[in-house]
Amino acid sequence: MRHGKKFNHLSRQTGHRKSMLANMACSLIEHKRINTTVAKAKALKQFVEPLITKSKEDTTHNRRIVFAYLRNKYGVTELFREVAAKVGDRPGGYTRIIKVGNRLGDNADMAMIELVDFNEIYNGGKKEEKKAKSRRGGKAKKSETETAPATETSAPEASAEETTEAAE
């Protein structure tokens, strides 16, 4: 029975589990994506997402709280500088778990866990910018853009005529 079992113990004692999750979190922060088993990826997601939320507000208190979990000053520095800058406007859901099949040796379910904002394939390489929608003045802008290409196309034609005259 699973009465009162709030999280996966991963068949490890408390000290080993905390050290393993801290090491995996530092690796995830440093490399932005790691491969591991599905169970460890789910445990890591629960471990690292509150730390990323703490990193949005760069205070000494938050740095000390995160350092108590990670125990790696380089991981804490990277989290508060690079990762927090990218996820500053995101309300949550900082990691993504993608299942990648089974491991050859023991047939364990494997997964890739990654930080969502650092994957350029899914994000399209750039951030989406919201444009203000207006019901007025749309036609005036279109007429300006229609006249601009017409003048650009006439200029190369004129230069082409000048070059043919100069050649004769």
DSSP file (Angstrom, degrees, kcal/mol; ACC not computed):
  #  RESIDUE AA STRUCTURE BP1 BP2  ACC     N-H-->O    O-->H-N    N-H-->O    O-->H-N    TCO  KAPPA ALPHA  PHI   PSI    X-CA   Y-CA   Z-CA
    1    1 A M              0   0    0      0, 0.0     0, 0.0     0, 0.0     0, 0.0   0.000 360.0 360.0 360.0 152.8    0.0    0.0    0.0
    2    2 A R    >   +     0   0    0      3,-0.0     3,-1.6     2,-0.0     2,-0.3  -0.189 360.0 162.4-113.5  41.0    1.1    3.5   -0.7
    3    3 A H  T 3  S-     0   0    0      1,-0.3     3,-0.1     3,-0.0     0, 0.0  -0.445  76.0  -5.2 -64.2 123.5   -0.4    5.4    2.3
    4    4 A G  T 3  S+     0   0    0     -2,-0.3     2,-1.0     1,-0.2    -1,-0.3   0.582  89.3 142.3  72.9  10.5    1.3    8.7    2.8
    5    5 A K    <   +     0   0    0     -3,-1.6    -1,-0.2     1,-0.2     3,-0.1  -0.742  18.6 170.5 -87.3 103.8    3.9    8.1    0.0
    6    6 A K        +     0   0    0     -2,-1.0     2,-0.3    -3,-0.1    -1,-0.2   0.737  59.1  17.8 -89.9 -23.5    4.2   11.6   -1.6
    7    7 A F  S    S-     0   0    0     39,-0.0     2,-0.4     0, 0.0    -1,-0.1  -0.938  87.0 -88.3-145.7 164.9    7.2   11.0   -3.9
    8    8 A N        -     0   0    0     -2,-0.3    -2,-0.0     1,-0.1    -3,-0.0  -0.623  25.0-160.1 -79.0 125.8    9.2    8.3   -5.5
    9    9 A H    >   -     0   0    0     -2,-0.4     3,-1.4     1,-0.0    -1,-0.1   0.586  23.6-141.8 -83.0 -10.5   12.0    7.1   -3.2
   10   10 A L  T 3   -     0   0    0      1,-0.3     3,-0.1    29,-0.0    -2,-0.1   0.746  55.4 -74.2  58.0  28.4   13.8    5.6   -6.2
   11   11 A S  T 3  S+     0   0    0      1,-0.2     2,-0.3     6,-0.0    -1,-0.3   0.845 106.8 113.1  55.8  38.1   15.0    2.6   -4.2
   12   12 A R  S <  S-     0   0    0     -3,-1.4    -1,-0.2     2,-0.0     2,-0.1  -0.944  70.7-106.8-136.0 156.0   17.6    4.7   -2.4
   13   13 A Q     >  -     0   0    0     -2,-0.3     4,-2.7    -3,-0.1     5,-0.2  -0.375  44.7 -98.9 -77.1 166.1   18.2    6.0    1.1
   14   14 A T  H  > S+     0   0    0      1,-0.2     4,-2.6     2,-0.2     5,-0.2   0.886 119.0  46.6 -57.8 -48.3   17.5    9.7    1.8
   15   15 A G  H  > S+     0   0    0      1,-0.2     4,-2.1     2,-0.2    -1,-0.2   0.906 114.9  46.7 -63.1 -42.1   21.1   10.9    1.6
   16   16 A H  H  > S+     0   0    0      2,-0.2     4,-2.5     1,-0.2    -1,-0.2   0.911 112.9  49.8 -65.7 -42.1   21.9    9.1   -1.6
   17   17 A R  H  X S+     0   0    0     -4,-2.7     4,-2.5     2,-0.2     5,-0.2   0.926 111.9  47.3 -64.1 -45.0   18.6   10.2   -3.2
   18   18 A K  H  X S+     0   0    0     -4,-2.6     4,-2.2    -5,-0.2    -1,-0.2   0.899 113.8  47.5 -65.0 -40.4   19.2   13.9   -2.4
   19   19 A S  H  X S+     0   0    0     -4,-2.1     4,-2.5    -5,-0.2    -1,-0.2   0.910 112.3  49.8 -65.6 -41.9   22.8   13.8   -3.6
   20   20 A M  H  X S+     0   0    0     -4,-2.5     4,-2.5     1,-0.2    -2,-0.2   0.925 112.5  46.3 -63.8 -44.9   21.7   12.1   -6.8
   21   21 A L  H  X S+     0   0    0     -4,-2.5     4,-2.4     2,-0.2    -1,-0.2   0.879 112.0  51.6 -66.9 -36.7   19.0   14.6   -7.5
   22   22 A A  H  X S+     0   0    0     -4,-2.2     4,-2.2    -5,-0.2    -2,-0.2   0.924 112.0  46.4 -64.5 -43.4   21.3   17.5   -6.7
   23   23 A N  H  X S+     0   0    0     -4,-2.5     4,-2.1     2,-0.2    -2,-0.2   0.909 113.8  48.1 -64.8 -41.9   23.9   16.2   -9.2
   24   24 A M  H  X S+     0   0    0     -4,-2.5     4,-2.5     2,-0.2    -2,-0.2   0.886 110.7  51.6 -66.3 -37.8   21.3   15.6  -11.9
   25   25 A A  H  X S+     0   0    0     -4,-2.4     4,-2.4     2,-0.2    -2,-0.2   0.905 109.7  49.2 -66.0 -40.7   19.9   19.0  -11.4
   26   26 A C  H  X S+     0   0    0     -4,-2.2     4,-2.3     2,-0.2    -1,-0.2   0.899 112.0  48.9 -64.0 -40.0   23.3   20.6  -11.7
   27   27 A S  H  X S+     0   0    0     -4,-2.1     4,-3.0     2,-0.2     5,-0.3   0.903 111.0  50.1 -65.4 -40.4   23.9   18.6  -14.9
   28   28 A L  H  X S+     0   0    0     -4,-2.5     4,-2.0     1,-0.2    -2,-0.2   0.912 112.5  46.8 -64.0 -42.4   20.5   19.7  -16.3
   29   29 A I  H  < S+     0   0    0     -4,-2.4    -2,-0.2     2,-0.2    -1,-0.2   0.889 117.5  43.3 -66.9 -38.9   21.2   23.3  -15.5
   30   30 A E  H  < S+     0   0    0     -4,-2.3    -2,-0.2    -5,-0.2    -1,-0.2   0.934 127.7  26.6 -73.2 -46.5   24.7   23.1  -17.1
   31   31 A H  H  < S-     0   0    0     -4,-3.0    -3,-0.2    -5,-0.2    -2,-0.2   0.572  92.1-136.7 -97.4 -11.0   23.9   21.1  -20.2
   32   32 A K  S  < S+     0   0    0     -4,-2.0    83,-2.3    -5,-0.3     2,-0.3   0.281  82.9  42.2  72.0  -9.7   20.2   22.1  -20.6
   33   33 A R  E     +A  114   0A   0     -6,-0.3     2,-0.3    81,-0.2    81,-0.2  -0.922  62.9 178.2-162.7 139.7   19.3   18.5  -21.4
   34   34 A I  E     -A  113   0A   0     79,-2.4    79,-2.5    -2,-0.3     2,-0.4  -0.965  24.7-126.8-140.0 157.3   20.2   15.1  -20.0
   35   35 A N  E     +A  112   0A   0     -2,-0.3     2,-0.3    77,-0.2    77,-0.2  -0.896  45.7 133.9-104.6 134.6   19.2   11.4  -20.6
   36   36 A T  E     -A  111   0A   0     75,-2.8    75,-3.5    -2,-0.4     2,-0.1  -0.888  57.2 -61.7-158.8-175.7   18.0    9.3  -17.7
   37   37 A T  E  >  -A  110   0A   0     -2,-0.3     4,-2.3    73,-0.3    73,-0.3  -0.396  47.3-114.6 -76.9 161.5   15.3    6.9  -16.7
   38   38 A V  H  > S+     0   0    0     71,-1.9     4,-2.4     1,-0.2     5,-0.2   0.902 115.1  51.9 -63.6 -41.9   11.7    8.0  -16.8
   39   39 A A  H  > S+     0   0    0     70,-0.3     4,-2.0     1,-0.2    -1,-0.2   0.912 112.3  45.1 -63.7 -42.4   11.3    7.6  -13.0
   40   40 A K  H  > S+     0   0    0      2,-0.2     4,-2.6     1,-0.2    -1,-0.2   0.868 111.2  54.3 -68.7 -35.2   14.4    9.7  -12.3
   41   41 A A  H  X S+     0   0    0     -4,-2.3     4,-2.1     2,-0.2    -2,-0.2   0.912 109.2  47.4 -64.5 -41.9   13.3   12.3  -14.8
   42   42 A K  H  X S+     0   0    0     -4,-2.4     4,-1.6     2,-0.2    -1,-0.2   0.896 113.9  47.3 -66.5 -39.3    9.9   12.6  -13.1
   43   43 A A  H  X S+     0   0    0     -4,-2.0     4,-1.4     1,-0.2    -2,-0.2   0.889 111.9  51.1 -67.0 -38.3   11.6   12.9   -9.6
   44   44 A L  H  X S+     0   0    0     -4,-2.6     4,-2.9     2,-0.2     5,-0.3   0.866 105.1  56.4 -67.0 -36.2   14.1   15.4  -11.0
   45   45 A K  H  X S+     0   0    0     -4,-2.1     4,-1.9     1,-0.2    -1,-0.2   0.928 108.8  45.9 -61.6 -44.9   11.2   17.5  -12.5
   46   46 A Q  H  < S+     0   0    0     -4,-1.6    -1,-0.2     1,-0.2    -2,-0.2   0.802 116.6  47.7 -66.5 -28.2    9.6   17.8   -9.0
   47   47 A F  H  < S+     0   0    0     -4,-1.4     4,-0.5    -5,-0.1    -2,-0.2   0.896 117.6  36.3 -78.4 -42.6   13.1   18.6   -7.5
   48   48 A V  H  X S+     0   0    0     -4,-2.9     4,-2.1     1,-0.2     5,-0.2   0.772 100.7  70.0 -91.3 -27.5   14.3   21.3  -10.0
   49   49 A E  H  X S+     0   0    0     -4,-1.9     4,-2.0    -5,-0.3    -1,-0.2   0.899  99.4  49.1 -64.9 -40.9   11.1   23.3  -10.9
   50   50 A P  H  > S+     0   0    0      0, 0.0     4,-2.0     0, 0.0    -1,-0.2   0.856 110.5  53.3 -63.5 -30.6   10.7   24.9   -7.5
   51   51 A L  H  > S+     0   0    0     -4,-0.5     4,-1.6     2,-0.2    -2,-0.2   0.888 107.6  49.6 -69.3 -38.0   14.4   25.9   -7.7
   52   52 A I  H  X S+     0   0    0     -4,-2.1     4,-0.6     2,-0.2    -1,-0.2   0.887 109.3  52.7 -66.8 -37.8   13.9   27.5  -11.1
   53   53 A T  H >< S+     0   0    0     -4,-2.0     3,-1.0     1,-0.2     4,-0.4   0.908 108.4  50.6 -62.9 -40.9   11.0   29.4   -9.7
   54   54 A K  H >< S+     0   0    0     -4,-2.0     3,-1.1     1,-0.2    -1,-0.2   0.852 102.7  61.6 -62.9 -33.7   13.2   30.6   -6.8
   55   55 A S  H 3< S+     0   0    0     -4,-1.6    -1,-0.2     1,-0.2    -2,-0.2   0.635  83.7  77.8 -72.8 -12.2   15.8   31.8   -9.3
   56   56 A K  T << S+     0   0    0     -3,-1.0     2,-0.7    -4,-0.6    -1,-0.2   0.846  94.5  51.6 -64.6 -31.9   13.4   34.3  -10.9
   57   57 A E  S <  S-     0   0    0     -3,-1.1     2,-1.5    -4,-0.4    -1,-0.2  -0.910  84.5-148.7-109.0 108.9   14.0   36.7   -8.0
   58   58 A D        +     0   0    0     -2,-0.7     2,-0.3     4,-0.1    -3,-0.1  -0.598  40.7 140.0 -84.5  89.8   17.7   37.1   -7.5
   59   59 A T     >  -     0   0    0     -2,-1.5     4,-2.2     1,-0.1     5,-0.2  -0.867  62.7-115.8-123.5 161.8   18.1   37.7   -3.7
   60   60 A T  H  > S+     0   0    0     -2,-0.3     4,-2.2     1,-0.2     5,-0.2   0.893 116.4  54.0 -62.2 -39.3   20.7   36.5   -1.3
   61   61 A H  H  > S+     0   0    0      1,-0.2     4,-2.1     2,-0.2    -1,-0.2   0.928 109.4  46.4 -62.0 -45.8   18.1   34.5    0.6
   62   62 A N  H  > S+     0   0    0      1,-0.2     4,-2.5     2,-0.2     5,-0.2   0.880 110.7  53.2 -66.0 -37.3   16.9   32.7   -2.6
   63   63 A R  H  X S+     0   0    0     -4,-2.2     4,-2.4     1,-0.2    -1,-0.2   0.903 109.9  48.1 -63.2 -40.0   20.5   32.0   -3.6
   64   64 A R  H  X S+     0   0    0     -4,-2.2     4,-1.7     2,-0.2    -2,-0.2   0.882 110.9  50.4 -69.7 -37.2   21.2   30.4   -0.2
   65   65 A I  H  X S+     0   0    0     -4,-2.1     4,-0.9     2,-0.2    -2,-0.2   0.941 113.8  45.0 -63.5 -46.4   18.0   28.3   -0.3
   66   66 A V  H >X S+     0   0    0     -4,-2.5     4,-2.9     1,-0.2     3,-0.6   0.888 110.6  54.3 -65.9 -38.9   18.9   27.0   -3.8
   67   67 A F  H 3X S+     0   0    0     -4,-2.4     4,-2.2     1,-0.2    -1,-0.2   0.846 100.7  60.2 -64.4 -32.3   22.5   26.4   -2.8
   68   68 A A  H 3< S+     0   0    0     -4,-1.7    -1,-0.2     1,-0.2    -2,-0.2   0.823 114.3  36.9 -63.1 -30.3   21.3   24.2    0.1
   69   69 A Y  H << S+     0   0    0     -4,-0.9    -2,-0.2    -3,-0.6    -1,-0.2   0.900 126.4  33.9 -85.6 -46.4   19.6   22.0   -2.4
   70   70 A L  H  < S-     0   0    0     -4,-2.9    -3,-0.2    -5,-0.1    -2,-0.2   0.874  77.5-160.8 -82.2 -38.1   22.2   22.0   -5.3
   71   71 A R     <  +     0   0    0     -4,-2.2     2,-0.3    -5,-0.3    -4,-0.1   0.846  59.0 103.4  58.4  37.0   25.4   22.3   -3.2
   72   72 A N     >  -     0   0    0      1,-0.1     4,-2.1    -5,-0.1     5,-0.2  -0.868  56.4-161.1-149.4 110.1   27.3   23.5   -6.3
   73   73 A K  H  > S+     0   0    0     -2,-0.3     4,-2.2     1,-0.2     5,-0.1   0.811  93.4  53.9 -68.6 -28.0   28.1   27.2   -6.6
   74   74 A Y  H  > S+     0   0    0      2,-0.2     4,-2.3     1,-0.2    -1,-0.2   0.885 109.1  49.1 -71.2 -37.2   28.7   27.0  -10.4
   75   75 A G  H  > S+     0   0    0      2,-0.2     4,-2.2     1,-0.2    -2,-0.2   0.898 112.0  48.6 -65.0 -40.5   25.2   25.5  -10.8
   76   76 A V  H  X S+     0   0    0     -4,-2.1     4,-2.4     2,-0.2    -2,-0.2   0.906 111.2  50.3 -66.0 -41.6   23.6   28.1   -8.7
   77   77 A T  H  X S+     0   0    0     -4,-2.2     4,-1.9     1,-0.2     5,-0.3   0.929 112.8  45.4 -63.0 -45.8   25.4   30.9  -10.6
   78   78 A E  H  X>S+     0   0    0     -4,-2.3     5,-1.7     1,-0.2     4,-1.5   0.887 112.1  53.1 -65.5 -37.9   24.3   29.5  -14.0
   79   79 A L  I  <>S+     0   0    0     -4,-2.2     5,-2.0     1,-0.2    -2,-0.2   0.934 113.9  40.9 -62.5 -46.4   20.8   29.0  -12.7
   80   80 A F  I  <5S+     0   0    0     -4,-2.4    -1,-0.2     3,-0.2    -2,-0.2   0.762 124.4  36.7 -77.9 -23.9   20.4   32.6  -11.5
   81   81 A R  I  X5S+     0   0    0     -4,-1.9     4,-0.6    -5,-0.2    -3,-0.2   0.937 130.5  14.6 -90.7 -62.2   22.2   34.2  -14.5
   82   82 A E  I  X5S+     0   0    0     -4,-1.5     4,-1.4    -5,-0.3    -3,-0.2   0.945 128.2  42.6 -84.9 -50.7   21.3   32.3  -17.7
   83   83 A V  I  ><S+     0   0    0     -5,-1.7     4,-2.1     1,-0.2     3,-0.3   0.928 114.2  50.3 -67.5 -45.1   18.3   30.1  -16.9
   84   84 A A  H  4<S+     0   0    0     -5,-2.0     4,-0.4    -6,-0.3    -1,-0.2   0.844 107.2  55.9 -63.5 -32.9   16.4   32.7  -14.9
   85   85 A A  H  < S+     0   0    0     -4,-0.6     3,-0.4     1,-0.2    -1,-0.2   0.875 111.6  43.0 -66.4 -36.1   16.8   35.3  -17.6
   86   86 A K  H  < S+     0   0    0     -4,-1.4     3,-0.3    -3,-0.3    -2,-0.2   0.853 120.0  40.0 -78.4 -34.2   15.2   33.0  -20.2
   87   87 A V  S >< S+     0   0    0     -4,-2.1     3,-1.0     1,-0.2    -1,-0.2   0.250  80.5 111.8-100.1  13.5   12.3   31.7  -18.0
   88   88 A G  T 3  S+     0   0    0     -4,-0.4    -1,-0.2    -3,-0.4    -2,-0.1   0.824  84.2  36.9 -58.8 -35.6   11.5   35.1  -16.4
   89   89 A D  T 3  S+     0   0    0     -3,-0.3    -1,-0.3    -4,-0.2    -2,-0.1   0.476  93.0 103.1 -97.4  -2.1    8.2   35.5  -18.0
   90   90 A R    <   -     0   0    0     -3,-1.0     3,-0.1     1,-0.1     4,-0.1  -0.667  61.9-150.0 -83.4 131.4    7.1   31.8  -18.0
   91   91 A P        -     0   0    0      0, 0.0     2,-0.3     0, 0.0    -1,-0.1   0.537  65.1 -51.8 -80.2  -4.0    4.5   31.0  -15.2
   92   92 A G  S    S+     0   0    0      1,-0.1   -43,-0.0    -5,-0.1     0, 0.0  -0.925  94.1  93.9 157.3-178.8    5.7   27.4  -14.8
   93   93 A G        +     0   0    0     -2,-0.3    -1,-0.1    -3,-0.1    23,-0.1   0.980  40.2 164.0  69.1  57.0    6.5   24.2  -16.6
   94   94 A Y        +     0   0    0    -49,-0.1    22,-2.7    22,-0.1    23,-0.4   0.667  54.5  55.2 -84.2 -17.2   10.2   24.8  -17.1
   95   95 A T  E     -B  115   0A   0     20,-0.3     2,-0.4    21,-0.1    20,-0.2  -0.817  62.1-156.3-119.8 157.6   11.1   21.2  -18.0
   96   96 A R  E     -B  114   0A   0     18,-2.4    18,-2.2    -2,-0.3     2,-0.5  -0.998   6.7-152.0-132.4 134.3   10.0   18.8  -20.7
   97   97 A I  E     -B  113   0A   0     -2,-0.4     2,-0.5    16,-0.2    16,-0.2  -0.936  13.0-175.2-108.8 123.9   10.3   15.0  -20.5
   98   98 A I  E     -B  112   0A   0     14,-2.8    14,-3.3    -2,-0.5     2,-0.3  -0.979  21.7-133.9-120.0 122.0   10.5   13.1  -23.8
   99   99 A K  E     -B  111   0A   0     -2,-0.5    12,-0.3    12,-0.3     3,-0.1  -0.574  21.2-177.2 -76.9 135.0   10.5    9.3  -23.7
  100  100 A V  E     -     0   0A   0     10,-2.1     2,-0.3     1,-0.4    11,-0.2   0.261  42.9 -98.0-120.2  10.5   13.3    7.8  -25.9
  101  101 A G  E     -B  110   0A   0      9,-0.8     9,-3.5     2,-0.0    -1,-0.4  -0.736  58.1 -35.1 111.7-159.5   12.7    4.1  -25.7
  102  102 A N  E     -B  109   0A   0     -2,-0.3     7,-0.2     7,-0.2     2,-0.2  -0.799  53.5-112.5-110.7 148.5   14.3    1.3  -23.6
  103  103 A R     >  -     0   0    0      5,-2.5     4,-1.6    -2,-0.3     5,-0.1  -0.522  23.1-132.8 -75.9 143.7   17.9    0.9  -22.5
  104  104 A L  T  4 S+     0   0    0     -2,-0.2    -1,-0.1     2,-0.2    -2,-0.0   0.898  96.7  50.9 -66.6 -42.0   19.8   -2.0  -24.1
  105  105 A G  T  4 S+     0   0    0      1,-0.2    -1,-0.2     3,-0.0    -3,-0.0   0.940 132.8   3.4 -66.8 -50.7   21.3   -3.5  -20.9
  106  106 A D  T  4 S-     0   0    0      2,-0.1    -1,-0.2     0, 0.0    -2,-0.2   0.306  92.7-116.7-123.5   8.0   18.3   -3.8  -18.6
  107  107 A N     <  +     0   0    0     -4,-1.6     2,-0.2     1,-0.2    -3,-0.1   0.781  54.7 165.3  63.4  29.2   15.4   -2.7  -20.8
  108  108 A A        -     0   0    0      1,-0.1    -5,-2.5    -5,-0.1     2,-0.4  -0.523  46.4-103.6 -76.5 144.3   14.7    0.3  -18.5
  109  109 A D  E     - B   0 102A   0     -7,-0.2   -71,-1.9    -2,-0.2   -70,-0.3  -0.545  43.3-157.0 -67.7 123.6   12.4    3.1  -19.8
  110  110 A M  E     -AB  37 101A   0     -9,-3.5   -10,-2.1    -2,-0.4    -9,-0.8  -0.744  13.4-178.9-106.6 153.2   14.6    6.0  -20.8
  111  111 A A  E     -AB  36  99A   0    -75,-3.5   -75,-2.8    -2,-0.3     2,-0.5  -0.976  24.4-133.5-145.7 156.6   13.7    9.6  -21.2
  112  112 A M  E     -AB  35  98A   0    -14,-3.3   -14,-2.8    -2,-0.3     2,-0.5  -0.971  21.1-163.9-111.1 124.2   15.4   12.9  -22.1
  113  113 A I  E     +AB  34  97A   0    -79,-2.5   -79,-2.4    -2,-0.5     2,-0.3  -0.924  17.6 168.8-108.9 133.8   14.6   15.8  -19.7
  114  114 A E  E     -AB  33  96A   0    -18,-2.2   -18,-2.4    -2,-0.5     2,-0.5  -0.945  41.8-101.0-141.9 158.7   15.3   19.3  -21.0
  115  115 A L  E >   - B   0  95A   0    -83,-2.3     3,-1.2    -2,-0.3   -20,-0.3  -0.728  34.3-139.9 -80.6 127.8   14.8   22.9  -20.1
  116  116 A V  G >  S+     0   0    0    -22,-2.7     3,-1.3    -2,-0.5    -1,-0.1   0.873  94.6  51.9 -61.9 -44.1   11.9   24.1  -22.4
  117  117 A D  G 3  S+     0   0    0    -23,-0.4    -1,-0.3     1,-0.3   -22,-0.1   0.588 102.9  60.2 -74.7  -8.5   13.2   27.6  -23.2
  118  118 A F  G <  S+     0   0    0     -3,-1.2     2,-0.8   -86,-0.2    -1,-0.3   0.370  79.3  95.6-100.1   4.9   16.6   26.3  -24.4
  119  119 A N    <>  -     0   0    0     -3,-1.3     4,-1.5    -4,-0.2     6,-0.2  -0.846  48.9-176.6 -98.0 106.9   15.3   24.1  -27.2
  120  120 A E  H  >>S+     0   0    0     -2,-0.8     4,-1.0     1,-0.2     5,-0.9   0.687  76.6  66.2 -76.4 -18.1   15.5   26.0  -30.4
  121  121 A I  H  45S+     0   0    0      2,-0.2    -1,-0.2     3,-0.2     3,-0.1   0.948 110.4  33.6 -69.3 -47.1   13.8   23.2  -32.5
  122  122 A Y  H  45S+     0   0    0      1,-0.2    -2,-0.2    -6,-0.1    -1,-0.2   0.845 120.6  50.3 -76.2 -33.2   10.5   23.5  -30.7
  123  123 A N  H ><5S-     0   0    0     -4,-1.5     3,-0.7    -7,-0.1    -1,-0.2   0.615 108.1-121.9 -81.5 -11.4   10.7   27.3  -30.2
  124  124 A G  T 3<5 -     0   0    0     -4,-1.0    -3,-0.2     1,-0.2    -4,-0.1   0.624  55.8 -76.0  80.5  12.7   11.5   27.9  -33.8
  125  125 A G  T 3 <S+     0   0    0     -5,-0.9     2,-0.3    -6,-0.2    -1,-0.2   0.244 114.6  54.5  85.0 -14.5   14.8   29.7  -32.9
  126  126 A K  S <  S-     0   0    0     -3,-0.7     2,-0.2    -6,-0.2    -1,-0.1  -0.973  86.4 -97.6-147.4 161.6   13.2   32.9  -31.8
  127  127 A K        -     0   0    0     -2,-0.3     2,-0.4     1,-0.1    -3,-0.0  -0.480  39.3-112.6 -79.0 149.4   10.7   34.2  -29.3
  128  128 A E        -     0   0    0     -2,-0.2     2,-0.5     1,-0.0    -1,-0.1  -0.676  29.3-153.7 -81.0 132.7    7.2   34.9  -30.4
  129  129 A E        -     0   0    0     -2,-0.4     2,-0.4     0, 0.0    -1,-0.0  -0.927  11.3-132.1-110.8 131.6    6.3   38.6  -30.3
  130  130 A K        -     0   0    0     -2,-0.5     2,-0.4     1,-0.0    -2,-0.0  -0.647  18.9-149.6 -81.8 132.8    2.7   39.7  -29.8
  131  131 A K        -     0   0    0     -2,-0.4     2,-0.3     1,-0.0    -1,-0.0  -0.842  20.4-113.9-102.9 139.3    1.6   42.4  -32.2
  132  132 A A        -     0   0    0     -2,-0.4     2,-0.4     1,-0.1    -1,-0.0  -0.546  29.9-136.9 -71.8 129.3   -1.0   44.9  -31.2
  133  133 A K        -     0   0    0     -2,-0.3     2,-0.4     2,-0.0    -1,-0.1  -0.750  24.8-178.0 -91.5 133.1   -4.1   44.4  -33.3
  134  134 A S        -     0   0    0     -2,-0.4     4,-0.0     1,-0.1    -2,-0.0  -0.976  26.4-156.7-131.0 143.5   -5.8   47.6  -34.6
  135  135 A R  S    S+     0   0    0     -2,-0.4     2,-0.3     2,-0.1     3,-0.2   0.572  77.3  69.5 -93.3 -10.2   -8.9   48.0  -36.6
  136  136 A R  S    S+     0   0    0      1,-0.2    -2,-0.0     2,-0.1     0, 0.0  -0.789  96.4  15.5-109.2 150.8   -7.9   51.4  -37.9
  137  137 A G  S  > S+     0   0    0     -2,-0.3     4,-1.3     1,-0.1    -1,-0.2   0.562  76.7 124.4  75.4   9.2   -5.2   52.3  -40.4
  138  138 A G  H  > S+     0   0    0     -3,-0.2     4,-1.5     1,-0.2     5,-0.1   0.869  74.5  50.1 -69.3 -35.3   -4.5   48.9  -41.8
  139  139 A K  H  > S+     0   0    0      1,-0.2     4,-2.1     2,-0.2    -1,-0.2   0.847 105.3  56.2 -73.4 -33.4   -5.2   50.0  -45.4
  140  140 A A  H  > S+     0   0    0      1,-0.2     4,-1.6     2,-0.2    -1,-0.2   0.894 107.6  49.2 -65.4 -38.9   -2.9   53.0  -45.2
  141  141 A K  H  X S+     0   0    0     -4,-1.3     4,-1.9     1,-0.2    -1,-0.2   0.887 109.9  51.5 -67.1 -38.1    0.0   50.8  -44.1
  142  142 A K  H  X S+     0   0    0     -4,-1.5     4,-2.0     1,-0.2    -2,-0.2   0.894 107.3  52.4 -66.5 -38.7   -0.7   48.4  -47.0
  143  143 A S  H  X S+     0   0    0     -4,-2.1     4,-1.7     1,-0.2    -1,-0.2   0.865 108.6  51.3 -67.3 -33.6   -0.7   51.2  -49.6
  144  144 A E  H  X S+     0   0    0     -4,-1.6     4,-1.6     1,-0.2    -1,-0.2   0.902 111.8  46.5 -67.2 -39.8    2.7   52.4  -48.3
  145  145 A T  H  < S+     0   0    0     -4,-1.9    -2,-0.2     1,-0.2    -1,-0.2   0.813 109.9  54.5 -73.2 -28.2    4.2   48.9  -48.6
  146  146 A E  H  X S+     0   0    0     -4,-2.0     4,-0.9     1,-0.2    -1,-0.2   0.869 110.0  46.0 -72.2 -34.7    2.7   48.4  -52.1
  147  147 A T  H  X S+     0   0    0     -4,-1.7     4,-1.7     1,-0.2    -2,-0.2   0.832 104.8  62.3 -76.8 -30.7    4.3   51.6  -53.4
  148  148 A A  H  X S+     0   0    0     -4,-1.6     4,-1.7     1,-0.2    -2,-0.2   0.927 103.6  45.7 -64.5 -46.1    7.7   50.9  -51.9
  149  149 A P  H  > S+     0   0    0      0, 0.0     4,-2.2     0, 0.0    -1,-0.2   0.846 108.2  59.0 -66.7 -29.3    8.4   47.7  -53.9
  150  150 A A  H  X S+     0   0    0     -4,-0.9     4,-1.5     1,-0.2    -2,-0.2   0.902 107.4  45.5 -64.9 -39.2    7.2   49.3  -57.1
  151  151 A T  H  X S+     0   0    0     -4,-1.7     4,-1.3     1,-0.2    -1,-0.2   0.847 111.6  53.2 -72.5 -32.0    9.9   52.0  -56.8
  152  152 A E  H  < S+     0   0    0     -4,-1.7    -2,-0.2     1,-0.2    -1,-0.2   0.889 108.8  48.6 -68.6 -37.8   12.5   49.4  -56.0
  153  153 A T  H  X S+     0   0    0     -4,-2.2     4,-1.1     1,-0.2    -1,-0.2   0.827 108.6  53.6 -73.2 -29.8   11.7   47.4  -59.0
  154  154 A S  H  X S+     0   0    0     -4,-1.5     4,-2.0    -5,-0.2    -1,-0.2   0.834 101.1  60.9 -73.7 -30.0   11.8   50.4  -61.4
  155  155 A A  H  X S+     0   0    0     -4,-1.3     4,-2.0     1,-0.2    -1,-0.2   0.926 104.2  46.4 -65.4 -45.7   15.3   51.4  -60.2
  156  156 A P  H  > S+     0   0    0      0, 0.0     4,-1.9     0, 0.0    -1,-0.2   0.861 110.7  54.2 -65.7 -31.6   17.1   48.2  -61.3
  157  157 A E  H  X S+     0   0    0     -4,-1.1     4,-2.0     2,-0.2    -2,-0.2   0.916 108.2  49.4 -65.7 -40.5   15.3   48.4  -64.6
  158  158 A A  H  X S+     0   0    0     -4,-2.0     4,-2.1     1,-0.2    -1,-0.2   0.908 111.0  48.9 -64.6 -40.8   16.6   51.9  -65.2
  159  159 A S  H  X S+     0   0    0     -4,-2.0     4,-1.8     1,-0.2    -1,-0.2   0.842 108.7  54.1 -68.9 -30.9   20.1   50.8  -64.3
  160  160 A A  H  X S+     0   0    0     -4,-1.9     4,-1.7     2,-0.2    -1,-0.2   0.886 108.4  49.2 -68.6 -38.2   19.9   47.9  -66.7
  161  161 A E  H  X S+     0   0    0     -4,-2.0     4,-2.1     1,-0.2    -2,-0.2   0.897 109.7  52.0 -66.0 -40.0   18.9   50.2  -69.5
  162  162 A E  H  X S+     0   0    0     -4,-2.1     4,-2.1     1,-0.2    -1,-0.2   0.879 108.4  51.0 -64.4 -36.7   21.8   52.5  -68.7
  163  163 A T  H  X S+     0   0    0     -4,-1.8     4,-1.5     2,-0.2    -1,-0.2   0.863 109.2  50.0 -70.9 -34.1   24.2   49.6  -68.8
  164  164 A T  H  X S+     0   0    0     -4,-1.7     4,-1.3     2,-0.2    -2,-0.2   0.881 111.6  49.0 -70.9 -36.5   22.9   48.4  -72.2
  165  165 A E  H  < S+     0   0    0     -4,-2.1    -2,-0.2     1,-0.2    -1,-0.2   0.892 111.0  49.8 -66.6 -38.9   23.3   52.0  -73.6
  166  166 A A  H  < S+     0   0    0     -4,-2.1    -1,-0.2     1,-0.2    -2,-0.2   0.836 107.5  55.0 -68.9 -31.3   26.8   52.2  -72.2
  167  167 A A  H  <        0   0    0     -4,-1.5    -1,-0.2     1,-0.2    -2,-0.2   0.818 360.0 360.0 -71.8 -30.0   27.7   48.9  -73.8
  168  168 A E     <        0   0    0     -4,-1.3    -1,-0.2    -3,-0.2    -2,-0.2   0.471 360.0 360.0 -78.9 360.0   26.6   50.1  -77.3
